[in-house]
Amino acid sequence: MTAAWYACGRLALLGLLLAAAVACGGGGTPAGPGGAAPAGAPRAESLQTVLQHAETSFRDGDYVEAQKAYEQALQIDPGQSRATANLATCYLKNRAVKKAQELLRRYLADHPDDPAAHLVLARAYVRQGELGPAAAELRQVLRTHPDFVMAHYNLGFVAYRSRLYEEAEAHLKRAVELKPDLPDGHYTLGLTYMALRRYPESIASLERAVQVEPKHVGARFNLANACARAGRMKDAEKHLAVYAELSGRSKAHQEKETQIKTSSVKAIQFMLDRQYPEALAEYRRLAESHPDYAPLYSEIGQLQIRLGRRDEALETLRKAVALDPKLSDPHYLLAGLYRERGDAQAAERELEIFTALETIPEGKSGY
């Protein structure tokens, strides 16, 4: 892990994410000489209590409850940086993208240099397909944090989608310099080179993508394409065969996902009604039928945390990320559990993974 990537993880920890068990906010004003608390003390104490509740809910993956608490905190003090960024993240998690945009734009009007707010707003714009405004927000992040790897990656992605290939190349090359094991960085760089008809460089970048992530369907397809254009027909046939196998599995996975979502209605209703033991039993039943489907274990782990069964949750969430390392929520939940156990290094690692997964655009470049 490079020093720059560690630094970007620290930025995300300090700005985008809430540090569990650390009270954020205005803090109390010291008592006067006579020992009596000043008039603002009850308000500060109330704010800190609300923020602690928000942190706990956010850490446990209860984004609906965290959203309510953050909204209450910002009614008390609208200038809270971390509460604003995390409330916007809750809105995105709860599919209220426009509310996230409105909140962040209002906040940035008074706090124009807050990198965490710019980063979350960029993510909201990408979610809506508004690539120009997203790029502007990411440039603001790089203005104060020039080696933030995911800002470079996302700017490269946006430039590629906007057919600004030279700009895309510059940012994507910097992203993979900072984090060589970022498969989508190599992948999008390979697509950029292909658009520029620089096929040997495209092949090299796409080969690096599949070295990092052998099951990257898009990289396999475009490797076949680039090899064919470069006259390397045997290599093209080899990658096309791998693509055909992977895409077949991908279709099967989509069908399974649809089936599981249909079967999860009862569990979701239990969750909405806060009948957590019943929801846990229902998700466990589904996991018995689909033992290799990672999102089910993520839901089970979250429920085990809410029910105070943290040792069980740790093992369940480890299984979730082992089945699907790209599933972001289990990494965040694991970070909180590791922090509670005093394992700061493991908590940092999980937060870095979560941050990278969350800031990669949801709508990745297609093939």
Secondary structure as GFF3:
##gff-version 3
##sequence-region A 1 367
A	DSSP	alpha_helix	3	11	.	.	.	ID=ss1
A	DSSP	pi_helix	12	16	.	.	.	ID=ss2
A	DSSP	alpha_helix	41	59	.	.	.	ID=ss3
A	DSSP	alpha_helix	63	76	.	.	.	ID=ss4
A	DSSP	alpha_helix	81	93	.	.	.	ID=ss5
A	DSSP	alpha_helix	97	110	.	.	.	ID=ss6
A	DSSP	alpha_helix	115	127	.	.	.	ID=ss7
A	DSSP	alpha_helix	131	144	.	.	.	ID=ss8
A	DSSP	alpha_helix	149	161	.	.	.	ID=ss9
A	DSSP	alpha_helix	165	178	.	.	.	ID=ss10
A	DSSP	alpha_helix	183	195	.	.	.	ID=ss11
A	DSSP	alpha_helix	199	212	.	.	.	ID=ss12
A	DSSP	alpha_helix	217	229	.	.	.	ID=ss13
A	DSSP	alpha_helix	233	263	.	.	.	ID=ss14
A	DSSP	alpha_helix	265	272	.	.	.	ID=ss15
A	DSSP	alpha_helix	276	289	.	.	.	ID=ss16
A	DSSP	alpha_helix	294	306	.	.	.	ID=ss17
A	DSSP	alpha_helix	310	323	.	.	.	ID=ss18
A	DSSP	alpha_helix	328	340	.	.	.	ID=ss19
A	DSSP	alpha_helix	344	359	.	.	.	ID=ss20
###
